[in-house]
Each structure stands twice: as structure tokens, then as C-alpha cells.
Amino acid sequence: MFKFNVEMHTLKLLLFLVIVQCIQAAWRSPHDLELKEAAMCTREKCQAPNCRCSAMSLPKPEFKGHEKEIPQFITVTFDDAVTALNYEMYQELFANLLNPDHCEAHGCFYVCHEYTDYSKVNALYNEGHEIALHSITHGAGTDYWRNADVDLLMREFGQQIDMLERFAKIDRRHIRGMRLPFLQISGNNSFIAAKRLGLLYDSSWPTQQYRNPAMWPYTLDYLSMQDCQIRPCPTASFPGLWENPMVSWIDNEGYSCSMLDGCIYLPPDNVESLFEWMKDNFRRHYEGNRAPFGMYLHSAWFGRSPNFFKAFRKFLEYANSLPNVYITTPSAVIQYMKHPNLDKPFKGCFKKPHTTCNPVTCGLAKQPSGEMRYMTVCDSCPETYPWLDNPLGEVLK
């Protein structure tokens, strides 16, 4: 009798494990089931426009000897909330900057939800800046993102697309990229989510090793040679999904920093010293292989000293005066990478959306605490404070 009970218990346990595996399989998408380990990349297997090996090489082999003719791209990106205060800074920062093709200079804003003024996001969008994803909650720290499964990432970023469409009137077709908070990738999961969401690129992956010469954007069809500073990094193949590597800066003592405002040892707090430091970091790209030069930061950095903003603006004016230098968006750089040339990098200026937004400020209860939050949105207030799993702020029945 005892033996019979043990055997029944074992059968029940095996049956339970089979059911669990079936449920897990049902939750996976076909893409997950077909996930393949990334193989080594070769130029013969990986060719433009939809594939590019990770490398410091020029966009085309025939560009060798013509490095000075390659357009130098600068991507200025800001992370976190867009507010009425930093919006005014952005207006001053990009004012009256025209690229060599006479198109306006633009930046990219990786927006998170909390404290964001969606009417200002709409204004940036209408001005031609790129709006990208930085999650709804921003998480509670690096462990939250390191251990995130695909479902959580889909909720954080997929539901954020719904928010941007509803509250800032962004066309979801124009939301092309993402950046993980704290630059904390969750291995393959981050890129499964990006691929499922139909994004063009990720820009969460810093490189210290490949900064001189600097690394160009590449696709994740094949195994990346990029150094993995913040593990875990992807190992699978994600055809057609681009990585825009965050090439590290060097501070005044020679230490690497993934973001400009993460540099610890800065020059003396005066405009000229800070300006020269920015120029030194830029020269590695401009006088080297012309890989895109990223200026990654949070607007709070400007609050440390008025000289920080002045030096940043002075650098942009300096770069804007140089031949063949374009201050543009990550998406625009990737479009160039698909069809590189030494003539005009872009076919005309970005067509601005011209959406209408009537700003409305809402006082809303954040559930389940009931704590009041104030947010400004386009046109009409939601019923309750929007959050993860209730991105449109509906009263759930």
C-alpha cells in the first residue's frame, strides 16, 4: 500500500511538471521558440541594408581613404522625465542649429512616465525630435531590470507606447528605440521584447573597449564583438534589430564613463575647460573613423553648475560650424547605415508631425495608495493615475 502511494505521488508530480511545461510553452511566442544562438559574423553573410557586423570599420569598405568625407554624426540624448523646466533648456540648447543640409539639428529623448509633462513631449515631437522608450516605472534598481522576464519588459515598454500615443499624441510608428534604465540589460529578454514591439534599435549597451577607434552601430543578426560592461548581454540572434552602442567618454583623469553626466573627474568648473574636454572626446571620432559621437546625459546635470549648460551649448555651436557634421537622432543614423554614402546622408529634412495638443493638468489618485499625482496631458484627463498594467488610467471594474 505504501509503495502504491509513493508511485501515485510520483505520477502526480510528473503530471504536474508536464502541465507547467505546457503552460510555459503556451506563453512563449513563435519567436521565442525559434531563438537561435548567434553565430560569428562575416561580411559575406551580413550585408546592408538590413544586416551589419559589429565593428569599428567604415560603413563601406570602399570608403577607406575617404574618411574625411564620411559625415560625422552627433547624437544628443536625454534620459528620464520631460518637464516644463527642462523643456525650456532643450529649446535653448537646440535653437538656431542647422546641419549642412540646412535641416534643423535634433535630439532624442528616452522618456519615462513618472513626472513627465506629456504636452511638452508632444511639443518636442512636433519640433522633429525623436521620442523613445525608457519604461513606465523606471524600476526599483538594477536587479529589477537584470532579472526582468520578457513579460515584464513587454508591459514596461509596450504599455508605455500606449501612454505616449494617448497622452502625447505620438504616432507609434515613430517610436523606434529603447534604453533600459541604469543601462541594465536583461540578456536576451531585452531584445526579445524590443523585437516583439517592432522597434528598430536598442541603445542600452556601453562599450569601453571600442572607443578609439570607436564602434559603429550594427545589427544583432550575429554574435557581437562588443565588450559586456553590465551583464547579462545578449547571446542569441535577433535579425534586423540594431544596437546603437554607447561609446564611452573619458573623464579628466582618464576613467571611462558610459554617460557624460556619469564622469566623476571633471575639468575645472569654467566654460572654457569644460568645452575643451568635450572637444577632446569628440576628436577621437571626428579625427578617427567618424563613428557617431554620442552625448548621453540627464538634464539634471545642468543643475550642478550654470557653466555645464553654457559649455554644452558652446560645444554644439562649435560642432555645428564644422564641415560635414550632423547633429541628429539615433534613428536617422541607422537609416544612414542602411544606405551609406559620401554625398548627402539624408534625402531631405524630417517631415514634422504637426499634431494638435491642448494641455490639460490633472490631479489623479495613484492606486492602490490613493496618493495624489499631478500630470499634464494632451486634450483630456484619464480617470485615475496611469501606471503599469493600467497605462491609460481607466477605472478597473
C-alpha positions as CSV (number, residue, x, y, z in Angstrom):
1,M,0.0,0.0,0.0
2,F,2.9,2.4,0.9
3,K,4.6,1.6,-2.4
4,F,1.4,2.2,-4.3
5,N,1.0,5.7,-2.6
6,V,4.6,6.6,-3.5
7,E,4.1,5.6,-7.1
8,M,0.9,7.7,-7.3
9,H,2.7,10.7,-5.8
10,T,5.5,10.3,-8.3
11,L,3.0,10.1,-11.2
12,K,1.2,13.2,-9.9
13,L,4.4,15.1,-9.6
14,L,5.4,14.1,-13.2
15,L,2.0,15.1,-14.5
16,F,2.3,18.5,-12.7
17,L,5.7,19.2,-14.3
18,V,4.3,18.3,-17.7
19,I,1.4,20.7,-17.2
20,V,3.8,23.5,-16.1
21,Q,6.0,23.0,-19.2
22,C,2.9,23.1,-21.4
23,I,1.7,26.3,-19.8
24,Q,5.2,27.9,-20.2
25,A,5.3,26.8,-23.9
26,A,1.9,28.3,-24.5
27,W,3.0,31.7,-23.1
28,R,6.0,31.7,-25.5
29,S,5.7,33.4,-28.9
30,P,6.9,31.6,-32.0
31,H,9.9,34.0,-32.0
32,D,10.9,32.7,-28.6
33,L,10.7,29.1,-29.7
34,E,12.9,29.8,-32.7
35,L,15.5,31.7,-30.7
36,K,18.9,30.7,-32.0
37,E,22.4,31.3,-30.6
38,A,24.2,34.0,-32.5
39,A,27.0,32.7,-34.9
40,M,30.1,34.6,-35.9
41,C,29.6,37.4,-38.3
42,T,31.1,37.7,-41.8
43,R,30.6,40.3,-44.4
44,E,29.6,37.6,-46.9
45,K,26.7,36.6,-44.8
46,C,25.8,40.0,-43.4
47,Q,25.3,42.8,-45.8
48,A,23.4,46.2,-46.0
49,P,20.8,47.3,-45.8
50,N,19.4,45.1,-43.0
51,C,22.5,43.5,-41.6
52,R,25.8,44.8,-40.4
53,C,28.6,43.1,-38.4
54,S,29.7,44.7,-35.1
55,A,32.9,46.5,-36.0
56,M,35.0,49.7,-35.9
57,S,35.3,49.6,-39.7
58,L,33.8,52.2,-42.0
59,P,30.2,51.9,-43.3
60,K,31.6,50.6,-46.6
61,P,35.0,49.1,-47.4
62,E,35.3,51.4,-50.4
63,F,35.2,54.4,-48.0
64,K,38.8,53.6,-46.9
65,G,41.0,56.6,-47.8
66,H,37.9,58.9,-47.8
67,E,37.4,59.1,-44.0
68,K,37.3,62.9,-44.0
69,E,34.3,62.7,-46.4
70,I,32.2,60.5,-44.2
71,P,29.6,62.5,-42.4
72,Q,30.2,62.9,-38.7
73,F,27.0,62.3,-36.7
74,I,26.4,63.6,-33.2
75,T,23.5,62.1,-31.2
76,V,22.4,64.2,-28.2
77,T,20.2,62.1,-26.0
78,F,18.4,62.8,-22.7
79,D,17.0,60.1,-20.3
80,D,14.0,60.3,-17.9
81,A,11.1,62.7,-17.5
82,V,10.4,65.6,-19.8
83,T,9.2,68.6,-17.6
84,A,8.3,72.2,-18.2
85,L,11.6,73.2,-16.7
86,N,13.9,71.0,-18.8
87,Y,11.8,71.7,-21.9
88,E,12.9,75.3,-21.7
89,M,16.5,74.2,-21.6
90,Y,16.1,72.0,-24.6
91,Q,14.6,74.9,-26.5
92,E,17.7,77.0,-25.8
93,L,20.1,74.1,-26.4
94,F,18.9,73.3,-29.9
95,A,18.0,76.8,-31.0
96,N,19.2,78.0,-34.4
97,L,21.4,75.0,-35.1
98,L,21.2,73.9,-38.8
99,N,23.0,70.9,-40.3
100,P,25.0,71.2,-43.6
101,D,21.8,70.1,-45.5
102,H,20.0,73.1,-43.9
103,C,17.8,70.8,-41.8
104,E,17.4,71.6,-38.1
105,A,19.5,69.8,-35.5
106,H,17.5,67.3,-33.4
107,G,18.0,65.2,-30.3
108,C,16.5,62.1,-28.8
109,F,14.5,61.8,-25.6
110,Y,14.3,58.4,-23.8
111,V,11.2,59.2,-21.7
112,C,10.0,57.6,-18.5
113,H,6.4,58.1,-17.3
114,E,6.6,59.5,-13.7
115,Y,6.7,63.3,-13.6
116,T,6.6,63.7,-17.4
117,D,4.7,66.5,-18.9
118,Y,3.2,64.9,-21.9
119,S,2.2,68.2,-23.6
120,K,6.0,69.0,-23.6
121,V,6.7,65.6,-25.1
122,N,4.2,66.4,-27.8
123,A,6.0,69.8,-28.4
124,L,9.4,68.1,-28.8
125,Y,7.8,65.6,-31.2
126,N,6.3,68.3,-33.3
127,E,9.7,70.1,-33.4
128,G,11.2,67.0,-35.0
129,H,13.0,65.5,-32.1
130,E,12.9,61.7,-31.6
131,I,10.8,60.3,-28.7
132,A,12.0,56.9,-27.5
133,L,11.2,54.5,-24.6
134,H,12.7,54.4,-21.1
135,S,10.0,52.4,-19.3
136,I,6.9,53.3,-17.2
137,T,8.2,52.7,-13.7
138,H,12.0,53.1,-14.2
139,G,12.2,50.1,-11.8
140,A,13.4,50.0,-8.2
141,G,17.1,49.4,-9.1
142,T,19.4,47.3,-11.3
143,D,18.1,44.0,-10.0
144,Y,14.6,44.8,-11.2
145,W,15.9,45.0,-14.8
146,R,18.6,42.4,-14.6
147,N,16.1,39.8,-13.6
148,A,13.2,41.1,-15.8
149,D,11.5,38.4,-17.9
150,V,10.0,39.1,-21.4
151,D,6.5,39.6,-20.0
152,L,7.6,42.4,-17.6
153,L,9.6,44.1,-20.3
154,M,6.7,43.9,-22.7
155,R,4.5,45.5,-20.1
156,E,7.0,48.2,-19.2
157,F,7.7,49.3,-22.8
158,G,4.7,48.1,-24.7
159,Q,2.3,49.8,-22.4
160,Q,4.5,52.9,-22.5
161,I,3.9,53.1,-26.2
162,D,0.1,53.2,-25.4
163,M,0.8,56.0,-22.9
164,L,2.8,58.1,-25.4
165,E,0.2,57.6,-28.1
166,R,-2.7,58.6,-25.8
167,F,-1.3,61.3,-23.7
168,A,1.4,62.9,-26.0
169,K,-0.2,62.0,-29.3
170,I,2.9,60.3,-30.7
171,D,2.4,58.1,-33.7
172,R,3.6,54.7,-32.5
173,R,5.2,54.2,-35.9
174,H,7.7,57.0,-35.0
175,I,8.7,55.3,-31.7
176,R,11.8,53.4,-32.9
177,G,14.1,52.9,-30.0
178,M,14.6,52.0,-26.3
179,R,17.1,52.4,-23.5
180,L,17.0,50.3,-20.3
181,P,17.1,52.2,-17.0
182,F,20.5,52.1,-15.4
183,L,21.7,50.7,-18.7
184,Q,20.9,47.3,-17.2
185,I,20.2,44.8,-19.9
186,S,18.4,41.5,-19.0
187,G,20.3,39.3,-21.5
188,N,18.3,38.0,-24.4
189,N,15.0,39.1,-22.8
190,S,15.5,42.8,-23.5
191,F,16.0,42.1,-27.2
192,I,13.1,39.6,-27.5
193,A,10.9,42.4,-26.1
194,A,12.3,45.0,-28.5
195,K,11.9,42.7,-31.4
196,R,8.3,41.8,-30.5
197,L,7.5,45.5,-30.1
198,G,8.7,46.2,-33.6
199,L,11.4,48.6,-32.5
200,L,14.3,49.5,-34.8
201,Y,17.1,49.7,-32.2
202,D,18.3,49.5,-28.6
203,S,20.8,51.9,-27.1
204,S,21.5,50.5,-23.6
205,W,24.9,48.8,-24.2
206,P,28.1,50.8,-23.3
207,T,31.5,50.0,-24.7
208,Q,34.8,50.9,-23.0
209,Q,37.0,48.8,-25.2
210,Y,35.9,50.1,-28.6
211,R,36.2,53.8,-28.2
212,N,39.4,54.5,-30.2
213,P,38.7,53.7,-32.9
214,A,35.0,53.8,-31.9
215,M,32.3,51.3,-32.7
216,W,29.7,51.9,-35.3
217,P,26.0,50.8,-35.0
218,Y,25.4,47.2,-36.0
219,T,22.7,44.6,-36.1
220,L,22.2,41.7,-33.8
221,D,21.8,39.1,-36.5
222,Y,25.2,37.6,-35.5
223,L,27.4,37.4,-32.4
224,S,28.5,40.9,-31.2
225,M,32.2,41.6,-30.5
226,Q,31.2,44.4,-28.2
227,D,32.6,44.2,-24.6
228,C,29.9,43.4,-22.0
229,Q,30.3,46.0,-19.2
230,I,26.9,45.4,-17.5
231,R,25.9,41.8,-17.6
232,P,24.0,39.8,-18.9
233,C,24.4,40.7,-22.5
234,P,22.6,39.0,-25.4
235,T,23.8,35.7,-26.9
236,A,21.0,35.0,-29.4
237,S,20.4,36.2,-32.9
238,F,17.9,39.0,-33.5
239,P,17.8,39.6,-37.2
240,G,17.4,43.2,-38.3
241,L,17.4,44.6,-34.8
242,W,20.1,47.3,-34.5
243,E,22.3,48.1,-31.5
244,N,23.4,51.7,-31.2
245,P,26.5,51.2,-28.9
246,M,27.1,53.8,-26.2
247,V,30.8,54.6,-26.8
248,S,32.3,55.7,-23.5
249,W,33.6,59.1,-22.7
250,I,36.9,59.7,-20.9
251,D,37.0,62.0,-17.8
252,N,39.8,64.3,-16.9
253,E,41.7,61.5,-15.1
254,G,41.4,59.0,-17.9
255,Y,38.5,57.0,-16.5
256,S,35.6,55.7,-18.7
257,C,32.1,56.9,-18.3
258,S,29.1,55.5,-20.2
259,M,27.2,58.7,-19.9
260,L,28.5,62.3,-19.9
261,D,27.0,63.1,-16.5
262,G,28.5,59.9,-15.1
263,C,32.0,61.2,-15.5
264,I,33.5,61.7,-12.0
265,Y,36.7,63.7,-12.6
266,L,35.6,66.8,-14.5
267,P,37.7,69.7,-15.6
268,P,37.7,72.9,-13.5
269,D,34.2,74.5,-13.3
270,N,34.5,77.1,-16.0
271,V,33.1,77.1,-19.5
272,E,36.4,77.0,-21.4
273,S,37.8,74.0,-19.5
274,L,34.5,72.0,-19.9
275,F,34.3,73.0,-23.6
276,E,37.8,71.8,-24.3
277,W,37.1,68.5,-22.5
278,M,34.1,67.9,-24.7
279,K,36.2,68.7,-27.8
280,D,38.8,66.2,-26.7
281,N,36.2,63.4,-26.5
282,F,34.8,64.4,-29.9
283,R,38.1,64.5,-31.7
284,R,38.6,60.7,-31.2
285,H,35.6,60.3,-33.5
286,Y,36.0,63.3,-35.9
287,E,39.7,62.8,-36.5
288,G,39.4,59.0,-36.4
289,N,36.9,56.7,-38.1
290,R,34.0,59.1,-37.9
291,A,31.8,56.7,-35.9
292,P,28.8,58.5,-34.4
293,F,29.6,60.6,-31.3
294,G,27.1,60.1,-28.5
295,M,26.4,62.8,-25.9
296,Y,24.3,60.8,-23.4
297,L,23.0,62.5,-20.2
298,H,20.2,63.6,-17.9
299,S,19.1,67.2,-17.8
300,A,19.7,67.3,-14.0
301,W,23.4,67.5,-14.9
302,F,22.9,71.1,-16.0
303,G,21.7,72.0,-12.5
304,R,25.1,71.3,-11.0
305,S,26.6,74.4,-12.4
306,P,25.4,77.1,-15.0
307,N,28.8,76.5,-16.7
308,F,27.8,73.0,-17.7
309,F,24.9,74.2,-19.8
310,K,26.9,77.0,-21.3
311,A,29.8,74.7,-22.2
312,F,27.4,72.2,-23.8
313,R,25.7,74.8,-25.9
314,K,29.2,76.2,-26.9
315,F,30.2,72.7,-28.0
316,L,27.1,72.3,-30.1
317,E,27.8,75.7,-31.8
318,Y,31.4,74.7,-32.4
319,A,30.4,71.3,-33.9
320,N,27.7,73.0,-36.0
321,S,30.4,75.2,-37.5
322,L,32.5,72.2,-38.8
323,P,32.1,70.8,-42.3
324,N,30.1,67.6,-42.7
325,V,28.9,67.4,-39.0
326,Y,25.3,66.5,-38.4
327,I,23.5,66.8,-35.0
328,T,20.8,64.2,-35.5
329,T,18.8,61.3,-34.0
330,P,19.8,57.6,-33.5
331,S,17.1,56.6,-35.9
332,A,18.5,58.9,-38.6
333,V,22.0,57.5,-38.1
334,I,20.7,53.9,-38.5
335,Q,18.8,54.9,-41.7
336,Y,22.2,56.2,-43.0
337,M,23.9,53.0,-42.0
338,K,21.4,51.1,-44.2
339,H,22.4,53.2,-47.2
340,P,25.7,54.9,-46.5
341,N,27.1,57.4,-49.0
342,L,29.7,60.2,-49.2
343,D,27.4,62.7,-50.7
344,K,24.2,63.7,-48.9
345,P,23.5,61.4,-45.9
346,F,19.7,62.1,-45.9
347,K,17.1,62.6,-48.5
348,G,15.5,65.9,-47.3
349,C,14.5,67.1,-43.9
350,F,12.4,65.1,-41.4
351,K,8.7,65.9,-42.0
352,K,7.4,67.3,-38.8
353,P,4.1,65.7,-37.5
354,H,2.2,68.9,-36.6
355,T,-0.2,67.2,-34.2
356,T,-2.5,69.3,-32.1
357,C,-2.3,69.2,-28.3
358,N,-4.5,71.1,-25.8
359,P,-2.6,70.8,-22.5
360,V,-4.7,69.7,-19.5
361,T,-3.3,69.4,-16.0
362,C,-4.9,66.5,-14.0
363,G,-4.9,65.7,-10.3
364,L,-5.1,61.9,-10.1
365,A,-5.1,59.2,-7.4
366,K,-2.3,56.7,-7.7
367,Q,-3.6,53.3,-6.9
368,P,-3.7,51.4,-4.6
369,S,-2.2,54.0,-2.2
370,G,-4.6,56.9,-3.2
371,E,-1.6,59.3,-3.2
372,M,-2.2,62.3,-5.4
373,R,-0.2,62.8,-8.6
374,Y,-0.4,65.7,-11.0
375,M,0.4,65.3,-14.7
376,T,-0.2,67.3,-17.8
377,V,-1.5,65.5,-20.9
378,C,-3.0,66.4,-24.3
379,D,-6.7,67.0,-24.6
380,S,-8.3,65.1,-21.7
381,C,-7.5,63.6,-18.3
382,P,-7.6,59.9,-17.6
383,E,-9.9,58.6,-14.8
384,T,-7.1,57.6,-12.5
385,Y,-3.3,57.8,-12.4
386,P,-1.8,55.7,-15.3
387,W,0.6,53.1,-14.2
388,L,1.9,49.6,-15.1
389,D,-1.0,47.3,-16.2
390,N,-3.3,50.3,-16.4
391,P,-1.4,52.5,-18.9
392,L,-4.5,54.6,-19.9
393,G,-5.6,55.3,-16.3
394,E,-9.0,53.6,-16.6
395,V,-11.2,52.7,-13.6
396,L,-10.9,49.0,-13.5
397,K,-14.0,47.1,-12.6
